[in-house]
Amino acid sequence: MFLQEDTRERDNEEGAEGDSAARIRRDVERVADLAYHGFAGPTYRVFEDDLCRTSLPMLRGMLRSGKLPRLSQQKHQRRGIALYVHDEDLRLLHNSGEARDEIAVEILLRALKSFRDNGLVGGGWNPRHAGRHGPCSLTTYFIGQCVWEFRRVYLRWRRDRLRLAEHEVAVRGSDALLQLLQSPSRLPGPDARVAGGSLSELINKRSAESRAVVLLAHEGYDDSQIAERLKTTAAAVRQHRYRLRRDIKRAQKAGRVWLPRQLRSESGEAL
């Protein structure tokens, strides 16, 4: 009941023709046919295929605009369940079709099962729902299930990406950056120890993805190659590099980090 009341407002996402009452009548007829076949077999698979073809573009659009994360946060918050979607992940979902597809497909696969078990077999979808907005269509109810599934899929997706970045850092060792800075071809003697040590401390406080960007860049990978390894976008990689340069510049002004001229670019920027 709560799901129908909450998802009825999203009926306009479907783009289906006809008024709501006619749409509900068609859905009632289809559910009756699916029930006759036990919500299984070829008839049900055709229904699932149709549902996925309709819903996938909607999910992609909602991920790109940030609407799906926002609705999921609101829904879980009302249930007292914490969900925080990081700004950098929202930017990635906005900019990366590959990231949107990865999450959308996983959400669809999970939602198909909960939709069948809860919405159809369990009777959660109610064409006679008498709430403030009335009953919702099957597609809108299914999108509501996708909103619920977003939290679990997102948290796993973010955890996998963090592990990937942590792996890139771990295989190079915790002192990889310091070793690069101390390389004789870059900076000899005690200057390297001073600059390298303070800079390493600053970088090690950053996220695993940011550290991985720094290390991979020092090994000669370009932004596109780094993005491919970390399953992100070149724009996100450039953002990490920009933030690092900004923080180093602030640390230099505050006297917390000292970089000799040898470690600055021709424009005077660090790294």
LINKASUL-V529266 format. One record per residue. N is the residue number from 1. PSI is psi in whole degrees, -180 to 180 (999 if undefined). Layout:
N:PSI ; N:PSI
This chain:
1:-47 ; 2:-39 ; 3:-43 ; 4:-44 ; 5:-37 ; 6:-32 ; 7:-12 ; 8:-30 ; 9:-14 ; 10:13 ; 11:-31 ; 12:-11 ; 13:-24 ; 14:-37 ; 15:18 ; 16:152 ; 17:159 ; 18:164 ; 19:170 ; 20:-41 ; 21:-43 ; 22:-38 ; 23:-42 ; 24:-41 ; 25:-42 ; 26:-40 ; 27:-38 ; 28:-43 ; 29:-40 ; 30:-41 ; 31:-38 ; 32:-42 ; 33:-41 ; 34:-40 ; 35:-39 ; 36:-35 ; 37:12 ; 38:24 ; 39:45 ; 40:175 ; 41:-173 ; 42:-39 ; 43:-43 ; 44:-34 ; 45:-38 ; 46:-42 ; 47:-45 ; 48:-41 ; 49:-44 ; 50:-42 ; 51:-42 ; 52:-41 ; 53:-36 ; 54:-40 ; 55:-32 ; 56:-48 ; 57:-34 ; 58:-44 ; 59:-41 ; 60:-46 ; 61:-39 ; 62:-31 ; 63:-40 ; 64:-39 ; 65:-15 ; 66:2 ; 67:-41 ; 68:-49 ; 69:-40 ; 70:-45 ; 71:-40 ; 72:-42 ; 73:-45 ; 74:-45 ; 75:-45 ; 76:-35 ; 77:-39 ; 78:-25 ; 79:4 ; 80:24 ; 81:126 ; 82:138 ; 83:117 ; 84:122 ; 85:119 ; 86:144 ; 87:-39 ; 88:-31 ; 89:-37 ; 90:-41 ; 91:-41 ; 92:-43 ; 93:-31 ; 94:-38 ; 95:-23 ; 96:111 ; 97:-33 ; 98:-42 ; 99:-41 ; 100:-43 ; 101:-41 ; 102:-46 ; 103:-43 ; 104:-44 ; 105:-42 ; 106:-40 ; 107:-45 ; 108:-47 ; 109:-41 ; 110:-41 ; 111:-31 ; 112:-42 ; 113:-48 ; 114:-33 ; 115:-45 ; 116:-49 ; 117:-44 ; 118:-43 ; 119:-40 ; 120:-65 ; 121:-43 ; 122:-6 ; 123:19 ; 124:-34 ; 125:120 ; 126:108 ; 127:-9 ; 128:19 ; 129:130 ; 130:28 ; 131:-172 ; 132:-37 ; 133:0 ; 134:-171 ; 135:157 ; 136:161 ; 137:167 ; 138:-41 ; 139:-43 ; 140:-40 ; 141:-41 ; 142:-41 ; 143:-36 ; 144:-39 ; 145:-38 ; 146:-38 ; 147:-42 ; 148:-42 ; 149:-19 ; 150:-43 ; 151:-52 ; 152:-42 ; 153:-43 ; 154:-47 ; 155:-39 ; 156:-43 ; 157:-45 ; 158:-42 ; 159:-41 ; 160:-40 ; 161:-38 ; 162:-41 ; 163:-37 ; 164:-44 ; 165:-42 ; 166:-36 ; 167:-43 ; 168:-37 ; 169:-45 ; 170:-40 ; 171:-16 ; 172:-7 ; 173:151 ; 174:-21 ; 175:17 ; 176:-45 ; 177:-43 ; 178:-40 ; 179:-39 ; 180:-42 ; 181:-29 ; 182:-1 ; 183:135 ; 184:-29 ; 185:-17 ; 186:-52 ; 187:115 ; 188:165 ; 189:-162 ; 190:-25 ; 191:-37 ; 192:-40 ; 193:-40 ; 194:-52 ; 195:-46 ; 196:-43 ; 197:-48 ; 198:-39 ; 199:-40 ; 200:-40 ; 201:-41 ; 202:-44 ; 203:-37 ; 204:-14 ; 205:-8 ; 206:174 ; 207:161 ; 208:-38 ; 209:-41 ; 210:-42 ; 211:-40 ; 212:-39 ; 213:-45 ; 214:-49 ; 215:-43 ; 216:-37 ; 217:-40 ; 218:-25 ; 219:-2 ; 220:3 ; 221:140 ; 222:176 ; 223:-41 ; 224:-41 ; 225:-40 ; 226:-44 ; 227:-40 ; 228:-41 ; 229:-34 ; 230:3 ; 231:50 ; 232:-161 ; 233:158 ; 234:-34 ; 235:-39 ; 236:-38 ; 237:-45 ; 238:-34 ; 239:-41 ; 240:-44 ; 241:-41 ; 242:-45 ; 243:-37 ; 244:-46 ; 245:-42 ; 246:-45 ; 247:-36 ; 248:-41 ; 249:-42 ; 250:-41 ; 251:-36 ; 252:-45 ; 253:-33 ; 254:-4 ; 255:14 ; 256:-25 ; 257:135 ; 258:125 ; 259:121 ; 260:165 ; 261:-31 ; 262:-24 ; 263:11 ; 264:153 ; 265:174 ; 266:-29 ; 267:-3 ; 268:-6 ; 269:146 ; 270:145 ; 271:999
